[in-house]
Every structure is written in C-alpha cells, then in structure tokens.
C-alpha cells in the first residue's frame, strides 16, 4: 500500500473552509435556539464510547462502526449516533432525574459505510431526545419540533413522512404467518425504498391473489389522514390497527400545531426495524434526494442500560442541510483594518481593543517595506466608505496609524 501524500486525507472525511464553518455554526446556533425555546437542554457526550455498551446498543450495524483499541486492549468505538450515548447518560448520571427529560445536542458522528458512493464517514447531527413519555402527544411534539428546526435552519421547502413499524409488523404477521425470512426480505426492500424489488419478492412468494393485492396495496398508502382509514380497511390484525390508531392521534395533535401541510402519512416508511418500536419519520427537502431529518420512537433502548423508559426523538442531518443551503456565509464578514508603524503601535492596538469591545472584527498589521505598496494604494483612496480588498481579504473599515507618531489620518 502506497504512503498517502501529505495533503491527502482519509476517504469520507472533509475539510470545512471558513465560509462553510460560518454557515454550519449559524445553522447550529439557530436550531439549538429553536430547541431551547421548546424546553430542550443541550447535552454533550464523548466522541469515544465502549463497544460493549454504547456500540452494541447503537442502531448502527457492527460493520458500520469505527472501532479502535485503547492501551489496555479494550475495544472502543467512535460514536455512530447520539441516541445511544444519551441513553447511557439518562440511565447513569441522570438516573435520579424525573421524567420526562428533554435533551438536545449538536455533534459529529462516524459511520464507516458512509465512505461508499461519495457518502461521508464523519458528519454532523443536531437533534433532540424526549425520554419518559409514551404518548402520541410526545411523538407529535418531536415531529412538530423537527419542522420548526428545519425552518430555523433555513430549509424552506420540505415534507415529513411518518409511518409506524407496528403496522407492517402486524400486517406481515397476519399475511405471512411463520414466514420470517420472507418478512425480513420484504422489510429490507421497503427500508431501502426498493419498491421494484418489493414487488419481485412478492411474486416469488407465490401468494394467493387476495394476499398479493393486499401486500402490494401498501405501496399506495401515502397521503393525508385518509390513509389511516384505508389502512384500517386493509388489515384486521390487532397490532396493525392499534398502530394506525396511534398515527391518527399523532395527526390530530399535528393538526393542532398547524403543521399538517408539511406532513404526509407513508406506511411504507418504516425506519430501522431493529431500533424503532413505533412511530418513525423522515424529512425530505425539495432540492435534495437524501433525507435531511429522521427520527421516531425507540422504547426498548434504555432498558439495555438498566433504566427502562419510553423515548422518542429525531436528528437533523446538519451536513446535508449545509449542502442544500450552500457553503458561503449569509453575508460578508464586517472587518476593519488598522495599519500602523512602530511609532503608531500603542495607539493602533488600543484602538483595535476598543473596537473589539464594541463587537467590531478588527485586523491589525504593522506596515513594513513589503506591505507598503498595498498600504499606499488604500491610503490614496482617503476615507474608505465602500468595501475594499487588502491582500485578498475584504474589509469595510480602515484606520491609519502611521503618520505623525501614531495620529490617525
């Protein structure tokens, strides 16, 4: 294997230049402020966790985890999501805290599989966890907050698709009793949005025609509240009907929030079956093929850390939102340039401190022979009122502390 060149970096990771960082931090601040307004408090957890605890409990499959050994030979992982680390904290440091808990975060996470097809191995998420409330009201709250957070991030056109893992579990138990392998194959197709593959798998199963039509019919269950009525007619399974009833309750709460224009019911939208236990959802921006938000209910996770409790939450794909909005900052940075020589240094630096105390971004530079020509070009312009460029950097203000022992011109 050839040695990497000094400017190369591993596949799947990237550098963020100043414009992108400014935009990313702006998104982060706006979204976290929105979440704080809904009563969510920010939490931070370590980048590394033990594989045998957080790594095993994570929704991320084992082959997608970045693993490493510490100096004692213990296997660690780079966090692949924030939900499992937060579950660990809720069951330990917050074990005496009353439910419900509302926690928010902004963190980088790592997934090895993201190296494929141009995807990222390290990316940023901003999200919330609502722990200790099993109600439809809680599920609706995180969906409504996801909508508010996307708006706060600057995403204008998007849709939230909500489903329920219990509906398909119940439907498959009713129509494919004892055929677990077939059920998993069909679920895998739906999870990957492979509807052609789903129909092909159904044909291979050689089902009776009514069952075939019933299972193909779920592909059309996408829309508004009327989808709940159609789904109730499709299945008589108690689990499936209970799940649809829960979705109907969520829809009623979202209607009270006034956000149903952003929401559609999609009963093929199932999320990761090994992780979610109830409602699940994804948010899609109009101009981006990948989801910019995802979440749902995961009532079994905290029991793995010794504190059984229902929970629901979501994460914004902050890096994808950055791609959607562009990497440049919303507006040019307002900077003032102060140049000085040896005799004007004290007054110049004092002026810079004064301006910085007022919130002005100030760059100082001592004039020497190398910079004299560029400085002269600015000075000849007199009082600078329009933005100008000096050594490739844009400025909107200029102070000259060169002449007459440090007096400003």
CORHU-V578555 format. One record per pair of residues at least 12 apart in sequence whose ideal C-beta (glycine too) atoms are under 6 Angstrom apart, sorted by the first residue. I is the first residue (numbers start at 1). J is the second residue. D is the distance in Angstrom with one decimal. If there is no record, write none. Layout:
# CORHU-V578555
I/J/D  I/J/D
This chain:
# CORHU-V578555
11/115/5.0  12/114/5.6  12/115/3.9  12/120/5.5  12/121/2.9  13/121/5.7  13/122/4.9  19/327/5.5  19/328/4.7  19/329/5.4  20/327/4.0  22/329/3.9  23/322/5.9  23/327/6.0  23/329/5.6  24/322/5.4  27/153/4.9  27/318/5.9  27/321/5.9  28/106/4.9  30/152/4.5  31/126/4.9  31/149/4.9  31/152/5.2  31/153/5.3  34/148/5.5  34/149/5.3  34/152/4.0  35/104/4.2  35/128/5.6  38/145/5.3  39/102/5.1  40/102/4.4  40/104/3.9  40/128/5.0  42/104/5.0  43/103/4.8  43/105/5.5  45/85/3.9  48/76/4.9  49/77/5.7  49/79/5.7  49/85/6.0  51/75/4.0  51/77/4.9  54/84/4.7  54/85/5.5  54/88/5.7  55/77/4.0  57/84/4.7  57/304/4.7  58/80/5.3  58/81/5.9  58/84/4.5  59/272/5.3  59/275/3.7  60/80/3.8  64/111/4.9  64/112/5.2  64/113/4.3  65/77/4.9  65/80/5.7  66/78/4.2  66/110/4.9  66/112/5.6  78/110/4.0  79/109/5.5  80/109/5.7  80/111/5.2  81/109/5.7  82/105/5.1  82/107/5.5  86/103/5.9  86/129/5.2  87/301/5.1  87/302/5.0  87/305/5.5  88/305/5.4  90/131/5.5  91/302/5.9  91/305/3.6  91/306/5.4  91/307/3.8  99/132/2.4  100/132/4.0  100/133/4.3  101/131/4.4  101/132/5.9  102/130/5.7  103/129/5.0  104/128/4.8  106/126/4.4  108/122/5.6  108/124/5.3  109/125/5.7  110/122/5.3  123/319/4.1  124/318/4.1  124/319/4.9  125/315/4.3  126/316/4.7  126/318/4.9  127/314/5.5  127/315/3.4  128/313/5.3  129/313/3.9  130/142/5.7  130/312/5.3  130/313/5.9  131/309/5.7  131/311/4.4  132/309/5.1  134/310/3.7  136/246/5.7  136/249/3.6  136/250/4.9  137/253/5.7  138/312/5.5  139/250/5.1  139/279/4.6  139/312/5.4  140/250/4.8  140/253/3.5  140/254/5.2  142/312/5.3  142/313/5.8  142/314/5.3  143/281/6.0  144/257/4.3  144/259/5.4  146/293/5.1  146/314/4.8  147/259/4.9  147/262/5.1  149/316/5.8  153/321/5.2  154/325/5.3  155/285/5.4  157/286/3.7  158/283/5.5  158/285/4.7  159/264/6.0  159/284/5.5  160/262/5.5  160/263/4.9  160/281/5.6  160/283/4.8  161/264/5.5  161/266/4.0  161/269/4.8  161/282/5.4  162/265/5.9  162/281/4.2  163/266/5.3  163/267/5.3  163/269/3.6  163/270/5.7  163/280/5.6  164/243/4.2  164/247/5.3  164/279/5.4  165/270/5.4  165/273/5.9  165/276/5.3  166/239/5.4  166/243/3.4  167/240/4.9  167/243/4.2  167/244/6.0  167/267/5.5  168/270/5.8  170/237/3.8  170/239/3.3  170/240/3.1  171/235/4.9  171/240/5.0  174/237/4.1  175/211/5.1  182/205/5.6  185/201/5.2  186/201/5.6  187/273/5.7  189/201/6.0  190/268/5.1  190/270/5.5  195/219/5.7  202/215/5.7  218/267/5.7  221/267/4.0  222/266/4.7  225/251/5.2  227/265/4.3  228/244/5.3  228/247/6.0  228/248/4.7  231/244/4.8  231/267/5.9  232/244/5.5  271/296/5.2  275/298/5.8  276/296/4.4  276/298/5.7  277/297/5.6  277/298/5.9  277/299/4.5  277/300/5.7  278/297/3.6  279/296/5.5  279/297/5.0  280/296/3.3  281/295/5.8  282/294/4.8  285/324/5.5  288/324/5.0  290/320/5.6  292/317/5.1  292/320/5.2  292/321/5.5  293/314/5.9  293/316/5.0  295/313/5.5  295/314/2.6  297/312/4.4  298/311/5.7  332/394/5.9  334/396/5.1  335/361/4.7  335/363/5.8  335/395/4.9  336/360/5.6  336/362/5.1  336/397/3.4  337/363/5.4  337/390/5.8  337/395/4.5  337/398/5.2  338/352/5.4  338/364/4.8  338/399/4.6  339/365/5.3  339/367/5.1  339/375/5.5  340/366/5.9  340/401/3.9  341/367/5.3  341/402/4.9  343/405/4.7  343/406/5.4  344/401/3.6  344/402/5.7  344/406/3.5  347/401/5.5  347/406/4.1  348/401/3.8  352/364/5.1  367/402/5.8  384/398/4.2
